[in-house]
Amino acid sequence: MEKMKKLNNDTYDDLMKRDPKTLCRAYFETDRACEAVENGISDSFNSTIIGARGKPLITMLEEIRLHVMERFDAMIRNTNSWKTIVAPNIIKKMRKRHKKMGNWIVIPSGPLLEVRNGYEGCMVDLEGWACTCRLWVLSGLPCVHACTAINHTHQNLLDYVSDWFKKEKYQLTYNASIVPLNGINLLVKTPYDKLLPPKERRMPGRPSIKRKRDKNEKQTKYPTVSGKGKIKKCHNCLQEGHNARTCKNEKVVPPPKEKKPPGRPKKTNSDERPPRGPSAATSSGRGGKGPTGARGGRGSSTGTSGGR
């Protein structure tokens, strides 16, 4: 923090207001089996109820209830298909760490082990499930130093994974079930007056659908419209190539704008359609009826040509 203060004092003040204990892993509590800082589960759940949030209260709650019921059932069926005692994504993480063990050597010293790679070194306590890098106690998964020590002692890596990532805990999490409900057609009718919804009050502006983000959250990839390719015009001197912020010229009064009459412009005689009737048969459009009673052809000037 002292180094950051020398680089940017405003950043230092902003972080100190938020209390570094809430955003620095050095202050995280152990035995939580989670080293993440972000709250991804809330964003994931919020994205699934976007369609339900704009509906009436009862309808919204019903859709969320059905979604949770389907989610619990899908997770139970998913865990029943696991062939290992640990979640499949945890096994993938352990395989990646297992590949990085090649450059590390182990120096045993009684119940403790020293794992070194050149000038780097960490002390591993297999009995206490701890390493001086603190990643093991924070994440609940053996770090690369612990993996090297476990492999040196010819033990199974999965035995040192936290119970929170095992099959039994996952099934216990989704073991609770929501009692199904009957439909509206089976509800008991009451003699009371039917409650009507409150009068709809339309707020000004377009209704917002997206979640209100905190000012410190990362916004969209392109929060502002790019001005690339757009010709700048100064509102001060009315010249192109710069804007009023960097303008050094004298201010020019813009010419008055031409006032347009209100309403739609009136149609002239040339814009009006030609009259329809017997007199239109002599024009150069669709012919009227000829002398013999037949309709004149297209483009006929007298209406005496053959009909359609």
C-alpha positions, 0 to 999 in steps of 0.5 A, spaced: 500 500 500 505 504 501 508 503 494 501 504 491 501 511 495 507 513 491 504 511 485 497 514 485 495 517 492 487 517 489 488 510 488 491 509 495 485 513 498 480 509 495 482 503 497 483 505 504 476 507 504 474 500 502 478 497 508 483 492 504 481 486 509 475 485 504 479 485 498 486 482 499 487 475 500 492 476 505 486 477 510 482 472 508 479 467 513 481 460 512 477 453 512 472 457 507 475 453 501 474 459 496 479 464 494 475 468 489 474 475 490 468 476 486 461 474 487 459 470 481 453 465 483 449 472 484 450 474 477 449 467 474 442 467 478 440 474 476 442 472 469 437 466 469 431 470 472 431 476 467 425 474 463 421 473 470 423 480 473 419 484 469 412 480 470 407 481 476 410 479 483 406 472 483 408 470 476 415 472 478 415 468 484 412 462 481 417 462 475 423 462 480 420 457 484 420 452 478 427 454 476 429 452 482 426 445 482 428 444 476 435 446 478 435 442 484 433 435 480 438 437 474 444 437 480 442 431 483 442 427 477 448 430 475 452 428 481 449 421 481 453 420 474 460 422 477 465 416 477 469 419 482 468 422 489 470 429 487 467 433 482 470 433 475 472 440 474 476 439 481 480 433 478 481 438 472 484 443 476 488 438 480 491 435 473 493 442 471 497 443 478 500 436 477 503 437 470 507 443 474 511 439 479 516 437 474 521 443 476 520 442 484 524 437 489 522 435 496 527 435 502 523 431 507 524 433 515 520 429 519 513 431 519 514 437 515 517 437 508 521 443 504 519 444 497 524 448 492 525 450 485 531 454 485 531 460 489 524 459 491 521 454 497 515 453 501 514 449 507 509 443 507 505 440 513 501 434 510 498 433 517 496 440 518 494 441 510 497 447 510 503 450 506 506 457 507 503 460 500 497 459 504 493 457 497 491 450 500 488 453 506 484 458 502 482 454 496 481 447 499 485 444 494 493 442 494 497 447 491 503 445 487 508 445 493 503 440 496 502 436 490 509 435 489 510 433 497 504 428 496 506 425 490 513 424 494 510 420 499 506 416 494 499 418 497 493 420 493 492 427 491 484 426 492 485 424 499 487 431 501 482 435 497 477 439 502 470 435 503 466 441 500 468 439 493 466 431 494 460 428 492 457 427 498 457 435 500 454 436 493 448 431 494 447 434 501 447 441 498 441 439 493 438 434 497 432 439 500 426 439 495 421 444 494 414 441 495 410 442 489 403 446 489 397 445 485 394 450 480 389 455 480 384 451 478 384 447 484 385 453 489 379 453 494 374 459 493 373 464 498 367 468 499 371 475 499 371 480 494 377 479 489 383 483 490 384 487 484 391 490 482 393 497 483 393 502 478 398 502 473 403 508 473 407 509 468 414 512 470 417 517 465 422 514 460 423 507 457 423 502 463 430 499 465 431 491 464 438 491 466 441 490 473 443 496 476 450 496 477 455 499 482 459 504 480 466 500 481 463 494 477 466 493 470 461 496 465 460 494 458 466 493 453 464 499 449 461 504 454 461 510 450 460 511 442 466 511 438 468 518 434 472 515 429 471 517 422 466 523 425 468 530 423 468 534 428 465 541 428 466 547 433 460 550 436 464 556 438 467 558 431 463 554 426 469 551 423 471 543 422 477 539 425 476 541 432 471 542 438 469 548 442 474 545 448 480 546 444 478 552 440 482 558 440 478 562 435 473 568 437 466 566 438 462 566 431 454 568 432 451 562 428 446 564 423 438 564 425 435 557 423 430 557 418 423 556 421 418 551 418 411 552 418 407 547 423 404 541 420 405 537 414 406 541 408 400 542 403 400 538 397 400 542 390 396 541 384 402 537 381 402 532 387 394 530 387 392 524 383 388 525 377 381 524 377 377 518 377 371 517 372 369 518 365 373 524 364 379 520 366 379 515 360 382 520 355 388 521 359 394 517 358 393 512 364 389 506 365 383 507 360 376 508 361 370 505 358 371 505 350 365 507 346 363 499 345 363 498 353 369 495 353 375 498 358 380 501 355 387 498 355 393 501 358 396 507 355 391 509 351 390 516 349 382 515 347 380 509 351 378 506 344 383 500 344 381 493 346 380 492 353 384 487 358 
